[in-house]
Amino acid sequence: MSRMLLPDGSSLESSFFSVLSILPTAVLTLFLVPRAANRWKTGGLHWSIITPAAALLVPLVLLLQAGVIASTDAAGAVVLTLLALLLYAVHEELVFRLFLADSLSLNGRFGVGTLLSSVLFTVVHLDNPFSDPLGMVNIFLAGIGLCLLRAMGGGLTGSVLAHFLWNAGIGVFMGFGVSGYSFPALCRPAVDPGAFGPEASPFLTVILAGLVAAGLVALRRKPGLV
């Protein structure tokens, strides 16, 4: 398998194993949050598929406009990337959508935990390569949306699924940058829309804002969000 380098100069293989090394720390959050084991429910899991599918319309249109070229990346590198992205999704959802969202929900106010955890989620992306102001807005909206997906019945399973589908969709299946990072992919856009990737698109801002608004309206009818 060829050695794929990431923007920071590290190899994809070392990135994968670094995720493996921090995963046990993330799993500890399951023991730090009360009733955490009951949060892996799937009652609203369909929303965790529909939501990223709607958001993926933006990079799909960008890809069709730019044109598609074949990728020369090794199949093994692509598979390793998918596994790494899944582990990243599990790790970030455990930390931000479970531990921080619940810990910061002062007096049981889920909205407070959602906002604060989403702000922190945005902050950790500020030093990503090619950091973009609009991209940060979209990451903040995505953080809120992932909290809402969990509350709508998908549980942590739903937020992990949505997070993974988005990153895998734009990074592996379409070949765009994922929050400033490029990975081995099945194809590439013929014209690069920007180093940070589709997450810096104003069209994505509109879609994410609409999805968040729809989620808030739906949850107004649901007592006891967590």
N, C-alpha and C positions, 0 to 999 in steps of 0.2 A: 504494500500500500504506500502511495506517495506521501511525503511529509507535507501537510498543509499548514501554512503559517497564517496566524491571525494578525490583525493590525498592530498589536503590541509586540509582535515578534515571537510570541510563544507558539508552540505547535498545537494543533487540534488535539493530538493525543494527550499532551500535558494538561490542556484545558479540561478534557474529559475526566482525567484522574483527579484534578483539583476539585471538580464538582463532587466526585465520590468522597473526597476527604472531608468536605464540609457538610455533606448530607447528614451524617449522624448528629451534628450539632443542631441542624434544623429539625430533625425528628424529636429532639428533646423538647421542642415546643409543645408537642402533643401531651407531654406530662406536666407542662407548666400552665396549661389553660384548662379550666374545669370543663368536664363533660366533652373533652376534645374528641374522644373516640366516637361520640354520637354525631359528629359533624361530617362524616364521610357518607352522606346520604345522596340519593340520586333521583328524588321525586321530580325535580325541575331540570333534569339533565338536558332535555331537548333544547332549552334556551342557551345552553353552553355550546351547542352546535350551530344553532341558528344565528346567534350574535356574531361570532367570528366569521361565519360565512358571509353575513351582510357586510362586515368591515373589509373582508378580503376582495370585495368588488372594486375597491379603489386601486389596490396594486394590480389586480387583473386587468383593469382598463389601461393603466400605465404600461403594463407589459405588452398588451396588444398594440398600443400606440407606438411603443419603442421598437417592437419587433423582437422575435425570439431567436436566439442562437444556441446551438448545442453546447453542452458543457463537456469538458474533458476530465472532470474530476473522477477519481476512482470510486467504484461502487462501495467499497469498504469504508472510504472516508465519508460518504453520504450517510451510510447506516450509522457510523459512529457519531456523526453530527446529530442525527435524530435522537439517539440515546442521550447525548449530552444536553440537548435542548429540553428533553423530557425531565431530566434531573434538575436542570435550572428552574423549570416551571414548578416542580414539586418543592424545591427549596424556597423559592420566592413566595409561593402561596402559603407555605407553612409559616414563614416569618411575617409577611405583610398582611395577608388576608385572614390568618388565624390568630397568631400570637399578638401582633401589634393592634390589629383591628379590635380584638376583644379587650386587650389590656387598656387601650385608650378610650374605650366606650364608657366614659364617666357616668356613673349612676345608671348604667344600663342603656345609655343613649347611643344606639348603633350609628346614628348619623355622625356623631363626634368622632368615633373611632374610624369610620369610613374616611372622613375628610383628613384626619391627622395621619393615618397610615398611608393614604394616597399622596400626601405631601412628602412624607419620608420616602416613599417609593420613587417619587420624582427626583428628590435630592440625590439618591444614590446613582441616578443616571446622568447627573450633571457633568461628570468627568468622562463620560463615554467619548470615543473618538467622534469628531465632527459634530459635537453637541449643537443642537439647533433649538432656538426658543420655541418655535411652533411645535417641534417634536416633544419638548418638555410639557407643553399644554396637552398634547395628545396622550402622553404617558400618564399624566395626572388624571385625565378623563378615563383612560383605560383602567387605572387603579380603582377608581370609583365603580366602574362597570363590573370589575371582577368581584368586588365586595357585594354588589347587588346580585350578581349571579349566584353567589354562595347563599345569600339570604332568600332568593326566590325558590329555593328547594334543591338546588344542585349540590349544596354543601361544598366542601373543599374539593371534592372530586370534580365538580362542575367548573370551579375556577381554574384548577390545574388543566383540565381538558381544553378550556377556551384559550388559556395562556399558551399552551403547547401548539394548538392548531394555528394560532396566529403566527407564532415564531417559525414553525415548520413551513407554513404556507408561503410566507414571504421570503424566508431565508433559504429553504431547501427546494421547494417545488417551483418557485419563481425566480430565485437567484438574486433577489434584492438584498441590500444591507439590512441587518436587524439591529436597530438602535445604534448604528454606526459600525457594527461588526459585519464582516462578510464571511461566509462559510461555504464549504463544498456544496454544490447544488446540482440538480438534474438538468437545469437550463439556465440561461442568463438573458437579461434584456440587452438588446443590441445597442441601446443608448442608455447610459446611466442617468437616472433621474435625480441623483444627488447622493452624496456619500452617506448621509444619515439613514437614507432609505425612505420608504413610503410613509413612515410614521411622522415625517415632516410635512405631509401633504395637507393643505387647507380643506380639501374635500373629505379627508378622513376626520378632521375636526368636526365637520358638519354631521357626518354619520355617527360619530361617537357621542356627540352632544345629544343627538336625537335618540340614540339607544339608551343613554343614561336617563333622559327625560321620561322615556317610555317605561323604564324599569322603576323609576320613582313613583310614577302614577300607579303602576301595578302593585307596588308594595304598600301604598297607602291603605289598601284593603286588608293587609296582612298584619295582625297583631303579633308581637313577640318575634322580632326579626332574627334573633340569634338564639 
